[in-house]
Amino acid sequence: MSNPHRKQAPVQQAISGHDEASLFVGIDVSAATLAVALQQEGIAQRSFANSAVGHKALIQWLLQHEGKLRVSLEATGIYSLEVALAWTERNASRLRC
């Protein structure tokens, strides 16, 4: 029987995957567009061009939100590579592996 008042071990916290300040972002990648869903108190959805201009607009939109961003994107090889690199370059100082 588990104790609801017992704190989780750090490994268990990492596995559970989030805290109250997290914002979850899912990106569906295609050759032409990035369909983005952001979950905080509700779900906000937007679409961006899968181009350098669209990547910049996506990153600016995401960084307007308060809290820790947890971003997942569909790994579609060449279509997802550029947006992943743009996100990493823009946020390199804030990334933890």
Helices and strands as residue ranges (DSSP letters): H 10-16, E 22-29, E 33-39, E 43-49, H 52-63, E 68-73, H 78-90, G 92-94
